[in-house]
Amino acid sequence: MEEVSREEMAKLLEKAKADMQAMLDKMTPEERAAAEIRAQKMMEADEAETQRIMDAAAKITAEQTSPDTPRFCKHCGAKAVSGKICEYCGMPL
């Protein structure tokens, strides 16, 4: 995608707004109501998906920071029992 200046972006946004208003002006009240309902359902679905992703991320983060999760030495792969130094290779954990 090419770079767009602020001025060009503002012009594109204004054109999109004008095009959208023209489309809305052509719609009947019933069509507008139906479009509003569809938009509301789409926003609710997006919010639910965002919440699902956030919950999954929170679960992963909790699992990674859990004290029950075994730690391993990045250098030799041995299970880290305690402390800040690997008991097997002596490297910092």
N, C-alpha and C positions, 0 to 999 in steps of 0.2 A: 504494500500500500504506500502510495506516495505521501510526502509531507504536505500538510495543508496549513496555511497561515491562519491566524485568528480571524482576520477579516474574511477570508474565504469560508471559514467554518461558520461565521456569523451569517454570511449570505446564504449558505446552504441550509442553515437552520431556519432562517426566515422563509426560504422557498418551501421547505418541508412543512412549516406551519401553514403557509398559504395554501399549499396543495391539500393538506389535511382538512382545513376549513372548507375548501371548495367541495371536497368529498362529503363532509358532514352536511353542507348546505343542500346537496342533492338527495340526501337520505330522507325517508319519511320518518315521522316520529316513532313508528313501530320498529323500523330498521335501526334507528339510533338506540332505542331501548334494548333491542336484541344485541347490538354491538357492545353496549355498556355491560350487559350481563356476561357476555363472552370475555370481555376484558377483565372483569372482576374475577371470574373463574380462573383466568390465566394468572392473574396476580396472586391469588390464593395458592395455586399450584406452585408458583415460583417461591412463595414464602415457605411452603411446606418442604420443598426440595432444599432450600437454603437451610432450614432448621435440621433436616435429616443430615446434611453434610456437616453442619456444625456439631451435631451430636456425635457423629462418627469421628470427627477430629478430636473432640473432647475425650472420647473413649480411648482413642489411640494414645493421646497425650497422657492420660491417666495410667495406661498400661506401661508406658515407657518410664514414667516417674515413680511407679509403685515400688515400695521397698521389697516386695516379694519377688520382683523381677530379677533373675540372676544377671550379674554383671560379668563381663569377660574382658580379659586383657586384650587390648588392640594389637599388641606386639606378638604374643605367643598363642593367644586363643584360650588360655587356661581360665577356668572359672575363678573369679575374684571372690575370695571368702570375706575379707574385711580389709580396712585400711586404704591407703592411697598408693601403695607399692605392691606390685605383683609378687606373690610369694614364690613363684616359680622362676621368673626371668629377671626380677628386680627392677623392671621398668615402671615408671609412674602410670597409674591407672587413669 
